[in-house]
Amino acid sequence: MTVTTISAQELFRAAYENRYTWDKNFPGYTADVTYKQDGQVFTGKVIIDGNLKAEVLDIEDEQAKKAIHNQAWEIAIHRVRRAFEDTHSANTFRYGTTDSTGAVEILMGGKAEGDKYKVRNNEVCHVHRLIHGTYVTIDTFSSHDTGAGYLSHSYDSVYHDPKTGAQKGGRSEFVDEYEKVGEYFILNRREIRTEIEGKVSVQEFIFSNIQLLAPVAA
């Protein structure tokens, strides 16, 4: 009997391609947004167009506007569908350890040398990546199954200095909720709890009245 062993690249690729993304026909959408931060409340509108460019309207406070824009950008950038080869052609993949939950570690080489991932149940459940000179570590605890790929539901993130390993800023915990609008799953709520020096700061972004934009004529 021949036992076929899947390569680290194949395992990672399957999980990568199992992420939920918007297709090339995604028209963009508008939404009302309510942003709550530690007792303050701001309301306005968000537009994410078919090219996944974000715009925030009707909010005067610059910090609140920037916070909402950052989240809108994050929402869009993670729904972009990129071919595996376009993202990872300069990388190599090898197996690391398997933890007690069955998550399999994937160690990167090549251009992404030093980055690490973990894959469990055909989902990427751990990311450790160097982004803009800082290591970002994300652990996913639960996910939404859309039937067309998975979306993270609860997860955390923490930043570390790549040279010293020292933590930068506080650990943030996220909870994301989605709704189906037309053919697409769109974030309608994100809560972020960040602990810094024993104090917890809570941000909540609520997106309501989500409406797809009319498709742009070819």
C-alpha positions in Angstrom: 0.0 0.0 0.0 1.3 3.4 -0.9 0.8 6.3 1.5 0.6 9.6 -0.2 2.1 12.4 1.8 0.8 15.9 1.0 3.6 18.5 0.8 3.7 21.5 3.2 3.1 23.8 0.2 0.0 21.8 -0.9 -1.4 21.8 2.6 -0.9 25.6 2.9 -2.2 26.2 -0.6 -5.5 24.3 0.1 -6.1 26.5 3.3 -5.1 29.7 1.4 -7.6 28.9 -1.3 -10.3 28.0 1.2 -10.4 31.7 2.5 -13.6 33.5 1.6 -13.0 36.3 -1.0 -15.1 38.5 -3.2 -15.1 37.6 -6.9 -14.1 39.9 -9.8 -17.7 41.0 -10.2 -18.0 42.4 -6.7 -19.6 45.9 -7.3 -18.7 47.5 -3.9 -21.2 48.7 -1.4 -22.3 51.6 0.9 -23.1 51.3 4.5 -24.1 53.4 7.5 -21.4 53.2 10.2 -21.5 53.7 13.9 -18.1 53.8 15.6 -18.0 53.5 19.4 -14.8 54.0 21.4 -14.7 54.1 25.2 -18.0 55.9 25.5 -17.7 58.1 22.5 -20.1 57.5 19.5 -19.6 58.7 15.9 -21.9 58.0 13.0 -21.4 58.4 9.2 -21.2 56.5 6.0 -18.7 54.3 4.3 -18.3 53.5 0.6 -16.2 50.7 -0.6 -16.1 50.7 -4.4 -15.7 47.9 -6.9 -11.9 48.5 -6.9 -12.0 48.1 -3.1 -11.1 51.7 -2.4 -12.7 53.0 0.8 -14.2 56.4 1.6 -15.6 57.7 4.8 -18.3 60.4 4.7 -20.2 62.6 7.2 -17.7 62.4 10.1 -15.9 65.5 11.2 -13.6 64.1 13.9 -10.3 63.3 12.1 -9.3 60.5 14.5 -12.7 58.8 14.3 -12.6 59.1 10.5 -9.1 57.6 10.3 -10.1 54.7 12.6 -13.1 53.9 10.4 -11.1 54.3 7.2 -8.5 51.9 8.5 -11.1 49.3 9.3 -12.8 49.7 5.9 -9.4 49.3 4.2 -8.7 46.2 6.3 -12.1 44.7 5.4 -11.5 45.2 1.7 -7.8 44.1 1.5 -8.7 40.7 3.1 -11.5 40.0 0.6 -9.3 40.5 -2.5 -8.9 37.3 -4.5 -5.2 36.8 -5.4 -3.8 33.7 -7.0 -1.6 31.6 -4.8 1.3 31.9 -7.3 1.0 35.7 -7.3 1.4 35.8 -3.5 3.7 33.0 -2.8 5.8 32.1 -5.9 9.0 33.5 -4.2 8.4 31.4 -1.0 9.3 27.9 0.0 7.3 25.8 2.5 8.4 23.1 5.0 6.7 21.4 7.9 7.3 22.4 11.5 5.7 20.9 14.6 2.0 19.8 15.2 0.5 21.1 18.4 -2.0 19.5 20.7 -5.0 20.9 18.8 -3.8 19.2 15.5 -2.6 22.5 14.0 0.3 21.9 11.7 3.1 24.4 11.6 4.3 25.7 8.1 7.7 27.3 8.1 8.5 29.7 5.3 11.7 30.1 3.3 12.7 32.2 0.4 11.4 35.8 0.3 9.2 35.2 3.4 12.0 33.5 5.5 11.1 33.7 9.2 7.4 33.8 8.7 5.3 31.0 10.1 1.7 29.7 9.8 -0.4 27.0 11.3 -3.1 25.1 9.4 -6.0 23.2 11.0 -9.1 21.8 9.4 -8.1 23.4 6.1 -8.0 26.8 7.6 -5.0 29.1 8.5 -5.4 29.4 12.3 -2.0 31.1 13.1 -0.1 33.8 11.2 3.4 35.1 12.2 4.5 37.6 9.5 7.0 40.4 9.2 4.9 43.4 8.0 6.4 46.8 7.6 9.3 45.9 9.9 7.2 44.5 12.7 6.3 40.9 13.4 2.5 40.5 13.6 1.1 37.3 15.2 -2.5 36.4 14.8 -4.3 33.4 16.3 -7.8 32.5 15.1 -10.1 30.8 17.7 -13.3 30.4 15.6 -14.5 31.0 12.1 -17.6 31.4 10.0 -18.2 28.8 7.3 -19.8 30.6 4.4 -20.1 27.5 2.2 -17.7 29.3 -0.2 -14.7 29.6 2.1 -14.1 30.6 5.7 -14.1 33.9 7.5 -12.4 34.5 10.9 -14.9 35.1 13.7 -12.8 35.5 16.9 -9.0 36.1 16.8 -6.3 38.1 18.5 -3.2 40.0 17.3 0.0 41.1 18.9 3.1 43.0 17.5 6.7 42.3 18.3 10.0 44.0 17.5 11.9 41.7 15.1 15.3 42.5 16.6 14.6 42.3 20.3 11.4 40.3 20.4 9.8 42.9 22.7 6.1 43.3 22.5 4.9 46.5 20.9 1.6 47.9 22.1 -1.1 45.8 23.6 -2.7 42.5 22.6 -6.0 43.0 20.7 -8.9 40.7 20.7 -11.3 40.8 17.7 -14.9 39.5 17.1 -16.2 39.8 13.6 -19.8 39.3 12.4 -21.0 39.1 8.9 -24.3 39.2 6.9 -25.0 38.1 3.4 -26.0 40.9 1.1 -26.9 39.7 -2.4 -24.3 37.0 -3.2 -21.7 38.4 -0.9 -20.8 38.1 2.8 -20.0 41.6 4.3 -18.8 42.5 7.7 -21.5 44.2 9.7 -19.8 44.4 13.1 -16.3 44.3 14.5 -15.4 44.6 18.2 -11.7 45.2 19.2 -10.6 45.0 22.8 -7.1 46.1 23.4 -5.3 45.8 26.8 -2.5 48.3 27.5 -0.9 48.5 30.9 -3.8 46.8 32.6 -6.5 49.0 31.0 -8.9 47.7 28.3 -9.9 49.9 25.5 -13.0 48.8 23.5 -13.8 49.9 19.9 -16.9 48.8 18.1 -17.6 49.3 14.4 -21.2 48.6 13.3 -22.1 48.6 9.6 -25.8 48.8 8.9 -28.1 49.4 5.8 -25.5 47.7 3.7 -26.3 48.1 0.0 -24.4 46.8 -3.0 -23.5 49.4 -5.6 -24.8 49.1 -9.1 -22.4 47.1 -11.3 -20.2 49.3 -13.5 -21.0 48.8 -17.2 -18.2 47.2 -19.1 
